Amino acid sequence: MRTGEAVAKRILELCEERGITVNRLCTISGVTQSTVNNIISGRNQTVTLSTVKKLFDGLEITIQDFFASDLFRDLEQEIQ
């Protein structure tokens, strides 16, 4: 799994755990719907740290909490 795919899955997983929609996450985090949709769909593979930090804040978690998921354990090598 590539990093962008893991980030997308983790965002969806956390929204589901909290019982919120992606649209609600956009509202509470201040990240535009189009940006989050591009992250989740895989159209945006280079999301900035400041954008995901806003999402973490909206989800009320730390960066450590976000990346503690098993989704990030065996990521593919992305240097070509």
C-alpha positions in Angstrom: 0.0 0.0 0.0 1.2 3.5 -0.8 1.2 6.3 1.7 -1.6 8.3 0.0 -3.9 5.2 0.1 -3.1 4.6 3.7 -3.9 8.2 4.6 -7.2 8.0 2.8 -8.2 4.8 4.5 -7.2 6.1 7.9 -9.3 9.3 7.4 -12.4 7.2 6.4 -11.7 4.8 9.3 -11.6 7.7 11.9 -14.7 9.3 10.5 -16.6 6.0 10.8 -15.3 5.5 14.4 -16.5 8.9 15.3 -19.8 8.7 13.5 -19.2 11.7 11.3 -19.3 12.2 7.6 -16.4 13.4 5.5 -18.5 16.5 4.8 -18.7 17.1 8.6 -15.0 16.6 8.9 -14.4 19.3 6.3 -16.6 21.7 8.2 -15.0 21.2 11.6 -11.4 21.1 10.2 -11.7 24.0 7.8 -10.4 21.8 4.9 -12.3 22.2 1.7 -14.6 19.3 0.5 -12.7 19.2 -2.8 -9.3 18.8 -1.0 -10.6 15.9 1.2 -12.4 14.3 -1.7 -9.1 14.4 -3.7 -7.2 12.8 -0.9 -9.8 10.1 -0.4 -10.1 9.3 -4.1 -6.4 9.2 -4.6 -6.3 12.1 -7.0 -4.1 14.0 -4.6 -1.1 11.9 -3.6 0.9 14.8 -2.2 -1.2 16.2 0.6 0.6 18.7 2.8 1.4 18.2 6.4 -0.5 21.4 7.3 -3.6 20.0 5.6 -3.5 16.7 7.4 -2.8 18.5 10.7 -6.1 20.4 10.2 -7.8 17.1 9.7 -6.2 15.7 12.9 -7.4 18.7 14.8 -10.9 18.3 13.4 -10.8 14.6 14.5 -9.4 15.7 17.8 -6.4 13.4 17.6 -2.6 13.8 17.5 -0.3 13.1 14.7 0.9 10.1 16.7 -2.6 8.8 17.0 -3.2 9.1 13.3 -0.1 7.2 12.3 -0.4 4.6 15.1 -2.6 2.5 12.7 -1.4 -0.7 11.2 -2.1 0.8 7.8 1.2 2.5 8.0 3.3 -0.5 9.1 4.3 -2.0 5.7 4.0 0.9 3.2 5.6 0.4 -0.2 8.9 2.1 -1.0 8.0 5.3 -2.9 11.4 6.4 -4.0 11.8 5.4 -7.6 
